[in-house]
């Protein structure tokens, strides 16, 4: 299993930001049902970042789905609005689950 984790910064208008995250999550899960999506924010330590964690069966699945997501105009608009709210680029991390 592959986990992709993306941290996106948010401003004081976090309510609108979180609502947009939920819309993006619903869109991803509807269009790509094999992808599991979790939305989180940190309760301790550095604040002001939301985390989108997606899980894929394999690296090949991630690459295929990521390519399809890049072509999904509706999803790109949702993510553009999220990233555009602060102008900061997201921070990405990848993990392979130990079995």
Residue, then its C-alpha position, 0 to 999 in steps of 0.5 A: x500500500x502507498x500513502x500520499x500525504x499532502x500538507x496545505x497551509x490555511x489562513x484564519x478563514x479555516x471554515x471555508x478552507x475545510x469546506x473546500x477540502x471536504x468537497x475535494x474529498x467527496x469528488x475524489x472518492x466518487x471519481x476514484x472509489x479505490x482511493x481512500x481519503x482522510x482529512x486532518x489538521x494538527x491539534x498540537x505543534x505547528x498549526x495552520x496546516x491541513x493534511x490530505x492523506x490518500x491511500x493507494x493499493x500500489x505505486x502503479x495505481x498511484x501513478x495511474x490515478x494521479x495522472x487521471x486526477x491531473x486531467x480532471x478539470x473539476x478537481x484541479x479547480x477545487x485544489x487550485x482554490x485551496x492552494x490559492x487561498x494562501x499562495x503557499x505550495x503544498x508539502x508532499x510525502x510518500x510512504x510505503x506501508x510495512x507488511 
